């Protein structure tokens, strides 16, 4: 596959997600085709609106009729919710659309939970990375519990506008590693910052490319974030030379010892002889980080 086509495929990648209201089996789920490069936290405002409407319907005498119009149909392919979002939230959406003074879902704290293990899900990572970290056993559509209330870990809660802030903070870090300075990212007007976030959330590569800080052909360091199941994300700046085996020898040995391992990006196990710079150029996320999920190799 030509490298240009490979980059296009990365941006076209998406995961069918079933957002469920944790603790309320009667609440209608929300089905969304989430771009792999979007983070779960970017849908925070949309989820608040969805279940705020459910709360209103529950208080209405005609609530049963209203609820029937938003419950997932028998065929997911026919669902209005099982589609790529046409517009994505920005920081302004998160701060204003839900009404800070409202009760219920619009005002409560929100976090994401793995319905199987019950562990909080990282809302600031690209959704594709979080899904890959869940392992090969994750079924589709990917079930994600949305919980309103205090998260067990303070870092797991999503505040209004937090997804945008996390995205731009990561972009500044990556640009600094690439160039030795984050000046180009810091100089982006607010409208361009929000446009980049919106493009990543909707999977719109053309809109993203029009505002992106162009990555250098010869970066000083390659921004990489590694994930191993059950462990915090590790951020490592690698020298641009060599292949994946050279770059990841130490972290793989620390995680798995002598056991064989594999590095996964966008759902695909990468060959160890893939040049690190090529992997970053064509597989990096919208925040300029190359995310790699390390897991034991299939036997």
Backbone as CSV, one residue per row, in Angstrom:
resi,resn,N_x,N_y,N_z,CA_x,CA_y,CA_z,C_x,C_y,C_z
1,UNK,0.845,-1.200,0.000,0.000,0.000,0.000,0.879,1.247,0.000
2,UNK,0.662,2.203,-0.917,1.437,3.446,-0.911,1.293,4.162,0.421
3,UNK,2.382,4.851,0.830,2.369,5.481,2.144,1.297,6.563,2.245
4,UNK,1.062,7.283,1.161,0.022,8.315,1.199,-1.339,7.680,1.471
5,UNK,-1.592,6.548,0.798,-2.842,5.838,1.020,-2.927,5.325,2.445
6,UNK,-1.795,4.894,3.004,-1.772,4.413,4.379,-2.191,5.515,5.343
7,UNK,-1.677,6.713,5.147,-2.064,7.832,6.016,-3.555,8.134,5.902
8,UNK,-4.087,8.042,4.681,-5.522,8.261,4.497,-6.333,7.224,5.265
9,UNK,-5.886,5.978,5.225,-6.594,4.914,5.923,-6.563,5.128,7.436
10,UNK,-5.459,5.634,7.947,-5.374,5.940,9.376,-6.458,6.932,9.771
11,UNK,-6.658,7.958,8.936,-7.658,8.970,9.249,-9.082,8.469,9.029
12,UNK,-9.255,7.491,8.144,-10.596,6.954,7.908,-11.009,5.933,8.953
13,UNK,-10.060,5.431,9.724,-10.378,4.399,10.707,-11.385,4.884,11.740
14,UNK,-12.323,4.023,12.113,-13.349,4.368,13.102,-13.777,3.105,13.840
15,UNK,-14.332,3.290,15.035,-14.771,2.181,15.875,-16.232,2.397,16.242
16,UNK,-17.094,1.402,16.032,-18.477,1.529,16.508,-18.519,1.416,18.031
17,UNK,-19.029,2.440,18.673,-19.058,2.488,20.137,-20.495,2.585,20.621
18,UNK,-20.819,1.780,21.610,-22.114,1.859,22.283,-21.888,2.500,23.646
19,UNK,-22.235,3.784,23.761,-22.141,4.476,25.048,-23.387,4.126,25.865
20,UNK,-23.184,3.580,27.050,-24.292,3.174,27.910,-24.236,3.968,29.202
21,UNK,-25.405,4.330,29.706,-25.465,5.059,30.966,-25.273,4.071,32.098
22,UNK,-24.131,4.133,32.754,-23.814,3.192,33.818,-24.808,3.267,34.952
23,UNK,-25.319,2.104,35.356,-26.243,2.040,36.482,-27.688,2.261,36.127
24,UNK,-28.009,2.479,34.846,-29.395,2.712,34.433,-29.673,1.902,33.169
25,UNK,-30.158,0.691,33.351,-30.400,-0.195,32.210,-31.527,0.317,31.326
26,UNK,-32.395,1.160,31.862,-33.532,1.662,31.079,-33.154,2.838,30.196
27,UNK,-32.026,3.458,30.455,-31.641,4.636,29.676,-31.229,4.227,28.268
28,UNK,-31.630,4.969,27.246,-31.278,4.614,25.867,-29.786,4.789,25.626
29,UNK,-29.126,3.790,25.040,-27.707,3.949,24.702,-27.536,4.886,23.522
30,UNK,-26.328,5.341,23.326,-26.009,6.189,22.181,-24.945,5.476,21.363
31,UNK,-25.276,5.164,20.101,-24.344,4.502,19.203,-23.675,5.551,18.320
32,UNK,-22.344,5.544,18.315,-21.587,6.507,17.518,-20.432,5.786,16.833
33,UNK,-20.209,6.085,15.563,-19.020,5.622,14.878,-17.908,6.614,15.201
34,UNK,-17.071,6.261,16.160,-16.063,7.179,16.683,-14.772,7.046,15.877
35,UNK,-14.288,8.119,15.254,-12.996,8.043,14.570,-11.902,7.585,15.528
36,UNK,-11.002,6.756,15.043,-9.932,6.234,15.888,-9.060,7.347,16.471
37,UNK,-8.936,8.457,15.774,-8.085,9.539,16.241,-8.798,10.475,17.209
38,UNK,-10.099,10.298,17.403,-10.842,11.122,18.357,-10.720,10.518,19.752
39,UNK,-10.773,11.348,20.771,-10.755,10.826,22.139,-12.193,10.732,22.655
40,UNK,-12.403,9.816,23.595,-13.740,9.644,24.156,-14.231,10.925,24.818
41,UNK,-13.319,11.652,25.445,-13.705,12.871,26.136,-14.278,13.935,25.226
42,UNK,-13.991,13.853,23.918,-14.509,14.841,22.978,-16.014,14.754,22.818
43,UNK,-16.617,13.625,23.227,-18.056,13.434,23.091,-18.804,13.718,24.395
44,UNK,-18.105,14.308,25.334,-18.684,14.592,26.655,-19.948,15.444,26.554
45,UNK,-19.903,16.537,25.784,-21.074,17.417,25.687,-22.238,16.705,25.003
46,UNK,-21.944,15.934,23.966,-22.999,15.218,23.249,-23.662,14.179,24.149
47,UNK,-22.873,13.511,24.972,-23.429,12.514,25.883,-24.306,13.175,26.945
48,UNK,-23.884,14.323,27.446,-24.705,15.043,28.426,-26.053,15.415,27.818
49,UNK,-26.028,15.918,26.590,-27.276,16.299,25.942,-28.178,15.083,25.742
50,UNK,-27.582,13.972,25.337,-28.357,12.758,25.047,-29.141,12.319,26.279
51,UNK,-28.460,12.207,27.416,-29.155,11.708,28.600,-29.910,12.795,29.347
52,UNK,-29.616,14.058,29.072,-30.476,15.119,29.592,-31.851,15.020,28.961
53,UNK,-31.902,14.717,27.667,-33.189,14.508,27.001,-33.906,13.294,27.582
54,UNK,-33.141,12.269,27.926,-33.736,11.080,28.540,-34.353,11.431,29.888
55,UNK,-33.639,12.267,30.670,-34.176,12.680,31.966,-35.483,13.445,31.788
56,UNK,-35.515,14.310,30.759,-36.736,15.067,30.502,-37.879,14.137,30.113
57,UNK,-37.568,13.134,29.284,-38.608,12.203,28.837,-39.123,11.367,29.989
58,UNK,-38.240,11.018,30.923,-38.649,10.192,32.058,-39.635,10.930,32.955
59,UNK,-39.528,12.284,32.972,-40.426,13.072,33.802,-41.726,13.425,33.087
60,UNK,-41.811,13.093,31.800,-42.969,13.443,30.985,-43.983,12.305,31.013
61,UNK,-45.256,12.656,30.995,-46.289,11.619,30.963,-46.177,10.751,29.735
62,UNK,-45.640,11.326,28.639,-45.489,10.582,27.394,-44.065,10.074,27.230
63,UNK,-43.371,9.870,28.320,-41.966,9.488,28.271,-41.717,8.201,27.540
64,UNK,-42.631,7.208,27.643,-42.403,5.931,26.977,-42.327,6.110,25.471
65,UNK,-43.200,6.983,24.936,-43.179,7.212,23.495,-41.889,7.893,23.069
66,UNK,-41.443,8.888,23.872,-40.212,9.588,23.539,-39.029,8.644,23.585
67,UNK,-38.997,7.777,24.589,-37.874,6.883,24.755,-37.768,5.933,23.579
68,UNK,-38.898,5.538,23.014,-38.865,4.585,21.910,-38.186,5.168,20.685
69,UNK,-38.189,6.500,20.575,-37.602,7.105,19.384,-36.091,7.164,19.453
70,UNK,-35.489,6.962,20.629,-34.037,7.066,20.721,-33.376,5.754,21.110
71,UNK,-34.142,4.744,21.431,-33.558,3.452,21.746,-33.007,2.825,20.475
72,UNK,-31.873,2.120,20.587,-31.236,1.538,19.414,-32.174,0.564,18.720
73,UNK,-32.307,0.642,17.393,-33.162,-0.274,16.664,-32.538,-1.666,16.600
74,UNK,-33.337,-2.620,16.105,-32.834,-3.986,16.057,-31.643,-4.115,15.130
75,UNK,-31.599,-3.320,14.079,-30.465,-3.349,13.167,-29.608,-2.108,13.399
76,UNK,-28.380,-2.316,13.862,-27.514,-1.175,14.124,-27.241,-0.380,12.860
77,UNK,-27.238,-1.054,11.721,-26.954,-0.362,10.465,-28.003,0.696,10.156
78,UNK,-29.215,0.547,10.729,-30.290,1.501,10.467,-30.358,2.611,11.517
79,UNK,-29.466,2.579,12.489,-29.559,3.527,13.584,-29.008,4.888,13.190
80,UNK,-29.734,5.956,13.537,-29.251,7.305,13.277,-28.042,7.609,14.141
81,UNK,-27.842,6.846,15.226,-26.711,7.090,16.110,-25.469,6.325,15.679
82,UNK,-25.640,5.360,14.772,-24.528,4.532,14.360,-23.906,5.138,13.107
83,UNK,-23.399,6.349,13.251,-22.867,7.061,12.092,-21.764,7.998,12.549
84,UNK,-20.872,8.309,11.619,-19.807,9.259,11.930,-20.430,10.613,12.272
85,UNK,-19.961,11.250,13.348,-20.529,12.546,13.711,-20.297,13.580,12.617
86,UNK,-21.333,14.348,12.303,-21.219,15.360,11.259,-20.476,16.584,11.755
87,UNK,-20.608,16.875,13.021,-19.898,18.010,13.618,-19.350,17.563,14.950
88,UNK,-18.209,18.087,15.316,-17.577,17.647,16.546,-17.568,18.769,17.561
89,UNK,-17.540,18.411,18.845,-17.559,19.439,19.877,-16.237,20.172,19.946
90,UNK,-16.313,21.412,20.336,-15.111,22.186,20.615,-15.158,22.589,22.071
91,UNK,-14.124,23.317,22.500,-14.112,23.765,23.883,-15.360,24.575,24.198
92,UNK,-15.804,25.381,23.230,-17.000,26.191,23.460,-18.231,25.340,23.658
93,UNK,-18.350,24.234,22.912,-19.503,23.352,23.082,-19.550,22.811,24.492
94,UNK,-18.400,22.339,24.977,-18.363,21.709,26.284,-18.710,22.694,27.384
95,UNK,-18.348,23.956,27.182,-18.544,24.915,28.250,-19.941,25.521,28.246
96,UNK,-20.600,25.528,27.079,-21.832,26.300,27.026,-23.071,25.529,26.631
97,UNK,-22.942,24.432,25.870,-24.116,23.801,25.310,-25.025,23.176,26.347
98,UNK,-24.462,22.743,27.473,-25.234,21.957,28.408,-25.862,22.780,29.522
99,UNK,-25.433,24.021,29.679,-26.021,24.844,30.721,-25.450,24.515,32.076
100,UNK,-24.491,25.290,32.521,-23.805,24.974,33.763,-24.738,24.976,34.947
101,UNK,-25.847,25.693,34.846,-26.748,25.755,35.980,-27.801,24.673,36.000
102,UNK,-27.874,23.808,34.960,-28.893,22.777,34.919,-28.607,21.673,35.906
103,UNK,-29.675,20.913,36.228,-29.517,19.760,37.106,-29.254,18.522,36.275
104,UNK,-28.976,17.396,36.939,-28.873,16.108,36.264,-27.621,15.977,35.434
105,UNK,-27.776,15.289,34.268,-26.624,14.931,33.456,-25.842,16.150,32.995
106,UNK,-26.515,17.285,32.793,-25.831,18.458,32.259,-24.826,19.039,33.241
107,UNK,-25.019,18.821,34.545,-24.154,19.453,35.529,-23.245,18.473,36.259
108,UNK,-23.524,17.176,36.197,-22.783,16.200,36.967,-21.413,15.938,36.376
109,UNK,-20.498,15.467,37.243,-19.205,14.997,36.768,-19.421,13.757,35.907
110,UNK,-18.488,13.500,34.997,-18.647,12.409,34.041,-17.327,11.677,33.886
111,UNK,-17.395,10.341,33.794,-16.202,9.565,33.483,-16.607,8.300,32.731
112,UNK,-15.614,7.655,32.111,-15.862,6.486,31.275,-15.331,5.230,31.980
113,UNK,-16.067,4.122,31.822,-15.718,2.902,32.548,-15.771,1.695,31.618
114,UNK,-14.830,0.790,31.816,-14.865,-0.501,31.136,-15.953,-1.346,31.800
115,UNK,-17.000,-1.733,31.073,-18.102,-2.464,31.719,-17.716,-3.862,32.189
116,UNK,-16.606,-4.397,31.670,-16.186,-5.744,32.062,-15.371,-5.708,33.349
117,UNK,-14.286,-4.961,33.338,-13.434,-4.903,34.526,-13.800,-3.800,35.494
118,UNK,-14.555,-2.808,35.022,-14.945,-1.699,35.891,-13.893,-0.620,36.045
119,UNK,-12.771,-0.743,35.330,-11.706,0.245,35.461,-12.028,1.487,34.638
120,UNK,-11.599,2.664,35.097,-11.800,3.880,34.301,-11.050,3.789,32.979
121,UNK,-11.646,4.334,31.930,-11.005,4.389,30.621,-10.375,5.764,30.427
122,UNK,-9.226,5.774,29.770,-8.523,7.031,29.530,-9.272,7.840,28.475
123,UNK,-9.854,8.960,28.872,-10.687,9.747,27.966,-9.873,10.668,27.073
124,UNK,-8.601,10.924,27.412,-7.796,11.863,26.644,-6.978,11.217,25.546
125,UNK,-6.906,9.888,25.511,-6.172,9.188,24.461,-7.052,9.018,23.237
126,UNK,-6.455,8.877,22.044,-7.273,8.517,20.895,-8.071,7.254,21.178
127,UNK,-9.326,7.235,20.752,-10.196,6.102,21.064,-9.640,4.792,20.510
128,UNK,-8.999,4.857,19.349,-8.416,3.658,18.779,-7.323,3.082,19.653
129,UNK,-6.563,3.953,20.304,-5.510,3.493,21.211,-6.124,2.823,22.437
130,UNK,-7.140,3.455,23.008,-7.813,2.876,24.171,-8.437,1.529,23.828
131,UNK,-9.008,1.420,22.625,-9.610,0.160,22.199,-8.547,-0.913,22.009
132,UNK,-7.433,-0.579,21.361,-6.353,-1.545,21.177,-5.784,-1.999,22.517
133,UNK,-5.706,-1.071,23.479,-5.180,-1.428,24.796,-6.109,-2.377,25.534
134,UNK,-7.406,-2.356,25.168,-8.356,-3.257,25.815,-8.120,-4.706,25.414
135,UNK,-7.359,-4.927,24.345,-7.004,-6.285,23.954,-7.823,-6.809,22.803
136,UNK,-7.346,-7.932,22.268,-7.989,-8.507,21.089,-9.389,-9.028,21.387
137,UNK,-9.721,-9.200,22.687,-11.024,-9.756,23.031,-12.150,-8.743,23.044
138,UNK,-11.834,-7.468,22.826,-12.877,-6.440,22.853,-13.848,-6.652,21.698
139,UNK,-15.131,-6.726,22.021,-16.142,-6.992,20.998,-16.616,-5.687,20.365
140,UNK,-17.223,-5.812,19.197,-17.821,-4.672,18.505,-19.333,-4.853,18.437
141,UNK,-20.112,-3.790,18.629,-19.640,-2.458,19.000,-18.998,-2.457,20.387
142,UNK,-18.061,-1.563,20.567,-17.336,-1.457,21.826,-18.251,-0.826,22.872
143,UNK,-18.545,-1.567,23.923,-19.416,-1.062,24.988,-18.599,-0.214,25.955
144,UNK,-19.035,1.003,26.170,-18.383,1.926,27.099,-19.432,2.466,28.049
145,UNK,-19.234,2.271,29.331,-20.143,2.824,30.334,-19.791,4.283,30.603
146,UNK,-20.792,5.132,30.619,-20.627,6.541,30.976,-21.237,6.723,32.356
147,UNK,-20.446,7.180,33.293,-20.877,7.285,34.682,-20.898,8.750,35.091
148,UNK,-22.031,9.204,35.596,-22.148,10.561,36.122,-21.935,10.505,37.630
149,UNK,-20.957,11.256,38.094,-20.588,11.247,39.499,-19.085,11.300,39.625
150,UNK,-18.609,11.319,40.849,-17.173,11.417,41.104,-16.471,10.148,40.638
151,UNK,-15.385,10.321,39.909,-14.605,9.182,39.435,-13.739,8.635,40.557
152,UNK,-13.441,7.325,40.534,-12.584,6.755,41.581,-11.177,7.336,41.563
153,UNK,-10.733,7.772,40.406,-9.444,8.428,40.253,-9.732,9.829,39.737
154,UNK,-9.211,10.824,40.437,-9.528,12.211,40.077,-9.178,12.504,38.624
155,UNK,-8.094,11.883,38.115,-7.666,12.130,36.741,-8.609,11.506,35.715
156,UNK,-9.502,10.607,36.166,-10.380,9.910,35.224,-11.608,10.717,34.862
157,UNK,-11.942,11.758,35.626,-13.126,12.554,35.355,-12.903,13.544,34.223
158,UNK,-13.968,13.797,33.464,-13.887,14.712,32.325,-14.628,15.997,32.667
159,UNK,-13.909,17.084,32.795,-14.535,18.382,33.000,-14.872,18.997,31.654
160,UNK,-15.759,19.982,31.665,-16.091,20.669,30.427,-14.849,21.308,29.818
161,UNK,-14.639,21.058,28.537,-13.486,21.630,27.848,-12.187,20.894,28.092
162,UNK,-12.181,19.844,28.929,-10.934,19.163,29.278,-10.347,18.410,28.089
163,UNK,-11.188,17.852,27.228,-10.681,17.080,26.091,-9.899,17.984,25.138
164,UNK,-10.431,19.158,24.867,-9.716,20.105,24.006,-8.395,20.513,24.642
165,UNK,-8.416,20.812,25.931,-7.194,21.236,26.617,-6.146,20.124,26.596
166,UNK,-6.567,18.873,26.804,-5.631,17.756,26.799,-5.028,17.557,25.410
167,UNK,-5.855,17.693,24.375,-5.364,17.542,23.004,-4.302,18.589,22.690
168,UNK,-4.575,19.839,22.983,-3.630,20.887,22.625,-2.364,20.818,23.471
169,UNK,-2.495,20.382,24.719,-1.310,20.216,25.565,-0.402,19.142,24.979
170,UNK,-0.989,18.034,24.522,-0.198,16.968,23.900,0.462,17.462,22.620
171,UNK,-0.268,18.235,21.819,0.297,18.765,20.582,1.505,19.658,20.873
172,UNK,1.405,20.492,21.896,2.540,21.351,22.256,3.746,20.518,22.666
173,UNK,3.515,19.456,23.443,4.616,18.593,23.861,5.279,17.940,22.652
174,UNK,4.459,17.422,21.738,5.005,16.733,20.577,5.795,17.690,19.682
175,UNK,5.260,18.873,19.430,5.956,19.848,18.594,7.288,20.239,19.230
176,UNK,7.305,20.349,20.557,8.553,20.673,21.246,9.593,19.576,21.040
177,UNK,9.155,18.320,21.109,10.090,17.216,20.892,10.576,17.193,19.443
178,UNK,9.705,17.475,18.497,10.067,17.461,17.082,11.098,18.535,16.735
179,UNK,10.921,19.714,17.318,11.682,20.882,16.884,12.607,21.469,17.937
180,UNK,12.443,21.058,19.189,13.205,21.683,20.250,12.528,22.920,20.804
181,UNK,11.379,23.273,20.272,10.587,24.403,20.752,9.130,24.176,20.378
182,UNK,8.239,24.656,21.221,6.802,24.551,20.941,6.249,25.847,20.365
183,UNK,7.139,26.710,19.884,6.724,28.056,19.465,5.629,28.030,18.392
184,UNK,5.762,27.149,17.398,4.774,27.113,16.319,3.390,26.729,16.828
185,UNK,3.343,25.804,17.762,2.048,25.417,18.323,1.473,26.535,19.177
186,UNK,2.317,27.166,19.966,1.849,28.242,20.840,1.358,29.442,20.036
187,UNK,1.887,29.608,18.819,1.503,30.754,17.998,0.201,30.530,17.244
188,UNK,-0.357,29.321,17.286,-1.608,29.065,16.579,-2.743,29.898,17.184
189,UNK,-3.510,30.593,16.360,-4.684,31.295,16.884,-5.669,30.297,17.508
190,UNK,-6.461,30.778,18.439,-7.425,29.904,19.111,-8.357,29.217,18.107
191,UNK,-8.746,29.938,17.061,-9.657,29.352,16.083,-8.991,28.167,15.382
192,UNK,-7.684,28.231,15.141,-6.974,27.123,14.514,-6.814,25.956,15.483
193,UNK,-6.567,26.260,16.751,-6.470,25.201,17.759,-7.776,24.394,17.803
194,UNK,-8.889,25.108,17.864,-10.178,24.427,17.951,-10.513,23.704,16.654
195,UNK,-10.072,24.254,15.510,-10.324,23.589,14.235,-9.561,22.271,14.148
196,UNK,-8.339,22.234,14.658,-7.567,20.993,14.669,-8.258,19.942,15.538
197,UNK,-8.727,20.352,16.690,-9.416,19.431,17.592,-10.708,18.915,16.968
198,UNK,-11.454,19.810,16.340,-12.705,19.416,15.695,-12.440,18.452,14.544
199,UNK,-11.380,18.689,13.775,-11.058,17.813,12.650,-10.659,16.433,13.137
200,UNK,-9.886,16.374,14.221,-9.507,15.074,14.774,-10.723,14.328,15.297
201,UNK,-11.660,15.057,15.896,-12.845,14.428,16.470,-13.774,13.887,15.393
202,UNK,-13.798,14.543,14.237,-14.685,14.104,13.160,-13.976,13.258,12.111
203,UNK,-12.646,13.102,12.229,-11.907,12.315,11.257,-11.746,13.004,9.913
204,UNK,-11.696,14.319,9.898,-11.605,15.103,8.666,-10.146,15.483,8.418
205,UNK,-9.466,14.671,7.622,-8.040,14.907,7.408,-7.783,16.191,6.634
206,UNK,-8.607,16.493,5.652,-8.402,17.693,4.848,-8.500,18.954,5.703
207,UNK,-9.515,19.019,6.566,-9.664,20.184,7.445,-8.497,20.275,8.420
208,UNK,-8.025,19.121,8.882,-6.886,19.096,9.805,-5.621,19.600,9.110
209,UNK,-5.353,19.103,7.905,-4.131,19.469,7.193,-4.071,20.963,6.899
210,UNK,-5.242,21.594,6.737,-5.276,23.022,6.423,-4.803,23.883,7.589
211,UNK,-4.837,23.351,8.816,-4.469,24.153,9.994,-3.271,23.572,10.757
212,UNK,-2.811,22.395,10.379,-1.807,21.694,11.164,-0.459,22.406,11.148
213,UNK,0.277,22.228,12.249,1.677,22.625,12.291,2.449,21.561,11.511
214,UNK,3.007,21.921,10.377,3.660,20.929,9.521,4.824,20.282,10.256
215,UNK,4.811,18.936,10.391,5.917,18.269,11.066,7.190,18.358,10.239
216,UNK,8.342,18.458,10.865,9.602,18.579,10.112,9.959,17.272,9.424
217,UNK,10.681,17.380,8.308,11.136,16.181,7.603,12.168,15.409,8.427
218,UNK,12.969,16.142,9.184,14.003,15.515,10.019,13.821,15.975,11.465
219,UNK,12.915,15.341,12.212,12.667,15.777,13.586,13.872,15.531,14.498
220,UNK,14.021,16.382,15.492,15.086,16.169,16.474,14.834,14.908,17.289
221,UNK,13.601,14.727,17.671,13.173,13.538,18.417,11.832,13.081,17.855
222,UNK,11.562,11.796,17.943,10.288,11.241,17.503,9.386,11.100,18.724
223,UNK,8.265,11.822,18.789,7.374,11.745,19.953,6.604,10.416,19.953
224,UNK,6.809,9.615,20.977,6.167,8.300,21.073,5.537,8.151,22.453
225,UNK,4.349,7.572,22.469,3.701,7.195,23.730,3.410,5.703,23.690
226,UNK,3.851,5.002,24.735,3.705,3.557,24.820,2.653,3.191,25.849
227,UNK,1.871,2.163,25.540,0.863,1.661,26.471,1.055,0.169,26.659
228,UNK,1.064,-0.239,27.905,1.032,-1.651,28.287,-0.165,-1.812,29.200
229,UNK,-0.971,-2.842,28.985,-2.206,-3.033,29.749,-1.944,-2.922,31.242
230,UNK,-2.793,-2.118,31.906,-2.713,-1.991,33.357,-1.648,-1.037,33.849
231,UNK,-0.951,-0.363,32.957,0.116,0.551,33.365,-0.140,1.941,32.799
232,UNK,0.408,2.966,33.451,0.246,4.325,32.925,0.943,4.475,31.578
233,UNK,0.490,5.451,30.817,1.123,5.758,29.537,2.538,6.258,29.779
234,UNK,3.478,5.762,28.970,4.872,6.188,29.055,5.200,7.023,27.828
235,UNK,5.692,8.218,28.045,6.042,9.121,26.955,7.549,9.131,26.781
236,UNK,8.018,8.763,25.583,9.450,8.657,25.337,9.821,9.386,24.054
237,UNK,10.842,10.245,24.102,11.352,10.855,22.865,12.505,10.000,22.327
238,UNK,12.347,9.467,21.132,13.360,8.603,20.550,14.146,9.350,19.485
239,UNK,15.425,8.969,19.314,16.197,9.458,18.182,15.558,8.927,16.902
240,UNK,15.587,9.702,15.818,14.848,9.325,14.616,15.424,8.133,13.847
241,UNK,16.650,7.711,14.119,17.228,6.601,13.374,16.802,5.251,13.923
242,UNK,17.031,4.199,13.134,16.765,2.842,13.587,15.334,2.402,13.344
243,UNK,15.082,1.139,13.699,13.745,0.586,13.512,13.052,0.406,14.858
244,UNK,11.843,-0.147,14.831,11.078,-0.312,16.062,11.792,-1.222,17.051
245,UNK,12.421,-2.275,16.564,13.127,-3.195,17.455,14.232,-2.477,18.216
246,UNK,14.977,-1.616,17.517,16.046,-0.861,18.179,15.479,0.088,19.226
247,UNK,14.433,0.816,18.845,13.888,1.842,19.732,13.216,1.252,20.959
248,UNK,12.513,0.129,20.792,11.671,-0.402,21.872,12.305,-1.554,22.634
249,UNK,13.555,-1.857,22.357,14.189,-3.007,23.014,14.115,-2.892,24.537
250,UNK,14.474,-1.733,25.086,14.485,-1.575,26.540,13.082,-1.608,27.143
251,UNK,12.117,-0.832,26.641,10.781,-0.892,27.246,10.104,-2.247,27.089
252,UNK,10.347,-2.944,25.977,9.750,-4.270,25.798,10.345,-5.255,26.802
253,UNK,11.658,-5.184,26.989,12.301,-6.072,27.958,11.811,-5.782,29.365
254,UNK,11.599,-4.496,29.689,11.125,-4.145,31.027,9.708,-4.646,31.259
255,UNK,8.892,-4.680,30.208,7.491,-5.084,30.355,7.302,-6.588,30.265
256,UNK,8.081,-7.267,29.405,7.811,-8.675,29.121,9.011,-9.597,29.329
257,UNK,10.145,-9.035,29.708,11.325,-9.874,29.888,11.763,-10.467,28.559
258,UNK,11.998,-11.771,28.562,12.423,-12.457,27.345,11.246,-12.951,26.500
259,UNK,10.018,-12.760,26.985,8.845,-13.246,26.252,8.660,-12.419,24.978
260,UNK,8.230,-13.055,23.892,7.994,-12.300,22.655,6.839,-11.321,22.815
261,UNK,6.974,-10.182,22.166,5.950,-9.136,22.265,5.671,-8.581,20.881
262,UNK,4.622,-7.798,20.809,4.266,-7.135,19.555,3.862,-5.699,19.846
263,UNK,4.068,-4.840,18.868,3.674,-3.428,18.972,2.517,-3.188,18.014
264,UNK,1.417,-2.647,18.536,0.199,-2.464,17.762,-0.082,-0.975,17.592
265,UNK,-0.414,-0.591,16.378,-0.855,0.776,16.080,-2.042,0.694,15.144
266,UNK,-3.122,1.379,15.487,-4.338,1.398,14.674,-4.859,-0.007,14.404
267,UNK,-4.735,-0.860,15.416,-5.281,-2.209,15.321,-4.418,-3.197,14.577
268,UNK,-3.234,-2.790,14.128,-2.371,-3.651,13.316,-1.052,-3.879,14.038
269,UNK,-0.612,-5.140,14.083,0.698,-5.467,14.646,1.775,-5.041,13.650
270,UNK,2.709,-4.227,14.094,3.726,-3.678,13.204,4.946,-4.596,13.134
271,UNK,5.589,-4.665,11.981,6.841,-5.445,11.891,7.950,-4.743,12.664
272,UNK,8.772,-5.517,13.338,9.819,-4.926,14.167,10.900,-4.237,13.339
273,UNK,11.008,-4.585,12.061,12.025,-3.933,11.231,11.497,-2.675,10.547
274,UNK,10.297,-2.225,10.922,9.752,-0.984,10.369,10.551,0.198,10.906
275,UNK,11.098,1.050,10.040,11.833,2.230,10.530,10.949,3.101,11.418
276,UNK,11.485,3.502,12.545,10.709,4.294,13.500,10.209,5.585,12.863
277,UNK,11.047,6.233,12.069,10.650,7.506,11.466,9.489,7.307,10.488
278,UNK,9.505,6.217,9.733,8.389,5.934,8.823,7.100,5.690,9.594
279,UNK,7.221,4.954,10.695,6.036,4.680,11.512,5.434,5.980,12.027
280,UNK,6.283,6.886,12.491,5.776,8.152,13.020,5.177,9.022,11.915
281,UNK,5.847,9.097,10.789,5.376,9.969,9.706,3.982,9.580,9.225
282,UNK,3.689,8.285,9.175,2.460,7.832,8.531,1.416,7.264,9.488
283,UNK,1.794,7.043,10.750,0.859,6.439,11.702,0.604,7.314,12.919
284,UNK,1.184,8.504,12.960,1.023,9.341,14.143,-0.415,9.829,14.260
285,UNK,-0.810,10.162,15.480,-2.152,10.672,15.752,-2.201,12.170,15.459
286,UNK,-3.366,12.755,15.643,-3.545,14.171,15.328,-2.741,15.083,16.254
287,UNK,-2.352,14.596,17.424,-1.529,15.397,18.330,-0.036,15.214,18.064
288,UNK,0.312,14.556,16.965,1.689,14.321,16.507,2.416,13.224,17.283
289,UNK,1.766,12.556,18.219,2.400,11.433,18.905,2.134,10.139,18.137
290,UNK,3.131,9.263,18.107,2.945,7.898,17.639,2.581,7.058,18.859
291,UNK,1.368,6.514,18.876,0.908,5.692,19.991,1.105,4.220,19.645
292,UNK,1.785,3.495,20.516,2.055,2.082,20.322,1.560,1.307,21.544
293,UNK,0.762,0.298,21.305,0.287,-0.577,22.367,1.155,-1.831,22.363
294,UNK,1.844,-2.073,23.457,2.697,-3.254,23.576,1.906,-4.365,24.244
295,UNK,1.951,-5.550,23.664,1.237,-6.695,24.242,2.018,-7.970,23.941
296,UNK,1.779,-9.025,24.700,2.455,-10.293,24.406,2.120,-10.774,23.004
297,UNK,3.094,-11.337,22.332,2.858,-11.849,20.981,1.964,-13.082,21.048
298,UNK,1.086,-13.201,20.045,0.214,-14.377,19.969,1.074,-15.619,19.753
299,UNK,0.731,-16.673,20.462,1.501,-17.916,20.335,0.764,-18.884,19.420
